[in-house]
Amino acid sequence: MSSTDRLGAYEDFDRTGIDRSGQAEAFDAIGNRYDDAFPHKEGQIASGEWLLAQLPAGSHILDLGCGTGLPTARQLCDGGHRVTGTDLSPGMLKRSRQHVPEGSFHRVDIADLERRALGPFDGAVAFFSLLMLPRQEIPFALRMLHGQLRGEGPLALGMVESDVNDFSIPFLGHTVRVSGYLRDDLRKVVSDAGFEIVGEDTYAYAPASTDVPPEIQIFLHCRRRP
């Protein structure tokens, strides 16, 4: 696949009515509490370990929605890889640079990642970043990730199982909008975007914060179909 073929997954996506306002600001405000509110990320760490086992040291990995850089960007850099992280929240990016100074972190909207030409990548992780999008955008984001990966590059994807679309929820004293799928629907949208699902793990997760409800986390281990 040529570099030009990797562009344009979002070309047919109508961004009319897509509103990111408030999302980055909420994460800016809660950044210093985020890791305390979401400790014990066993599922995310295990999924990161799966990705590490797929690639030789020195691979270039995308961390889409890197947050504070913990645990994933730190884990991947410690595994000998070059990590490029993206996030919409300046506050989260500041913490990523502090926690993972050897990483490369950029403020980029998911819909604009192709234009920034930060890739291609040998592998990618997207832990709970796609759930911040409206459902109609998620297939485009997955196809964009498909285009950013080389060959049969692996993708580790984390989502919360829920049947909601752009739904407002209280989150550490702020309001954010989230989307989700029931697991069969999630498998279909991932497969339709050009990925083979080679593994799946599910975790019941109870955040430390009382205003964030318990959730079922689904981690899909995927390979890009060329």
N, C-alpha and C positions, 0 to 999 in steps of 0.2 A: 504494500500500500504506500503510495507516495505521500509527501507532506501535504499536498493540496487535498488529497482524499481525506485527510484527518480534520479538515475544516468544514464547518457548515452544519453540524448537527442541530444547531439552534436556528438555522436560517428560516425554517418554516414555522417557528414558534411565535405566536402572537403574544407579545408582552403587555398588550393593553389590559389594564386592570390588575396587573401584577404589582403588588405593593410590598416592598421590603421595609418600609418605614417602621421604626420601632424595634425591629429584630436585632440589629447590631447594637443599638443603644441599650437594649435590655441586657445583652451579654457584656457590654462595657461596664454596666452598673454592677453586675453580679460576679464579675471576673475573679475578685479576690475571695469569693465564697464558693466558687463552682466546685473545685476539687474536694473541699470539705463536705459539700452537700452530696457528692457522688463518689464516695470512697469504694474501695474493694471492687475494682473493675475487672473481675476475673475473666468474664467473657471477652471483653475487649483485648485483654492481654493474651488470652489463648488464641484469639483470632490473629493477633499480630504475630504470635509464634508460628502459626500456620504459614503466614505470608513469608516470614523469614526463611522457612524451610524450603520455599519454592525457588529462591533466587540466589545466585552467587553473590558473595560480598562485593561491594562496590556498585551495586545496581542503583538506579535512580528511581525513587519511589515518590509518588504523589500522596500527600496527606490532605484530603479534601475536607475542609472544615476542621482545621487542626486544633482549634480551641487553645488551651493553655500549653499545648505541647506534651502534656502528661496524660496518660502514660505512653501514647503511641509514637510520637515523633522521637521522644527520648529512647524508647525501646528499639526503634528501627535504626537510629544512628548508632546506638550501642552495639547493634548487630553488624555494623560495618558498612552501612548503606548511606547513600547520599539522599537526603530528604528535602523535598520542596513542599512546604505547607502553605495552604491558602485559607483565608477566613475573611469574613466581612466586618468583624469587630476589631477596631484598633486596639482596644484593651486586651483582648485575647492574644493578638499578635505580639503585643509588648511582652506578655508573660511567656509566650512561646520562645521568643528570642532570649529571654532570661534563662529559661529552663534548658534550652537546646541551642546554645550559641553557635554550634557548628552547622545548624540547619539554615535553610534559606526560606524566608517567610514573606508572603505578599498579601496585600489587601486586594482581593479579587472576588467579584460576584461570580457565582457558578456559571451564569449565562455568558460571562465575558472571558472565561478561561481560555477558550480557543484563540481569541484575538491576542492574548498575552504571549502566546507561543513559549510557554515555560517548559513544555515537553519536547519530544515524546518521552514516555516513562516505561520502565521495565515492569512496574507493578503499581498498584494503587490501593489505598484504604479510604473508605468513606464511612466513618462511624458516626451515625446519627446526624449527618449533615443533610442528607436528602429529605429527612422528615421535616425540615424547615421550609420546604417548598410546597406549593399547591400541587395536588395530584396531577393536574394536566401538564405540569412541567417535568415531573420526575422521569417519564420515558425519554424526554429530550436530554436530560442531564445524564442518564445512563448511556445513551448513544454517544454523547460527547465523551464520556469516560472510555467507551469502547474505542473511539477514534484517537484518544490520547495514548493508548497502550500499544506497545510493540508485540508482534507475533501472537503467541498464546499467553500473554502477560496475565498474571493473577490479579484478582480484585477481591479484597475482603470488605464486605458490606455489613454494617450494623443498622438495624431498624427496630422500632418499637411496634409490636403487633397491636394494631388498632384500626377500626373501620371509620376513619375520620378524614375530612378534607379541609385544609386551611382553617382549622378549628382553634379558637382562642382558649388558652389555658393559663391559670395562674402559675408562675414559675419564679420562686425565690423572691417574692414581693413585686414581681413585674408580670406583664402579660406577653406571651409569645403565641404565634400561630403555628400549628403543626399538622402534618398529614401522616397517614399510615395505611397499611393494608392488612387484611387477614393473610395468613401465611401462604395459602394456595395462590391468592392473587399476587402477592409479592413475588413468588417464584415465577409466575407467568410474565410479569412486566420485566423482570430481570432477563429471563430467557428470550423474550421478544426483542430485547435490546442487543442481542448477539453474544450472550454469555452462557457458558455451560456451568451449571451448578454442580460442583463435585463434593460438597460437604455442607453440613448445616448443624448449628448448635443453638440451643434455646436455654435461656436463663430467666428465672424469676428474680426480679431485682427490686429492692426496697431502698430508695434514696434515704439519706440521713435526715433530709429536710421533711418536716411534717406537711408542708404545703405542696409537695410534689408526690402524687399518688404512686403506689407500687405499679410495676410494669413488667410485661413480658418482652424480653429482648431477643431478637432473632439475628444470628450471625450467619451469613451465607458466604461460602468460599467458592469463588467462581474463577473460571478461565475464559479468556477472550476467545471466541471463535473467529479465526481470520476470515 
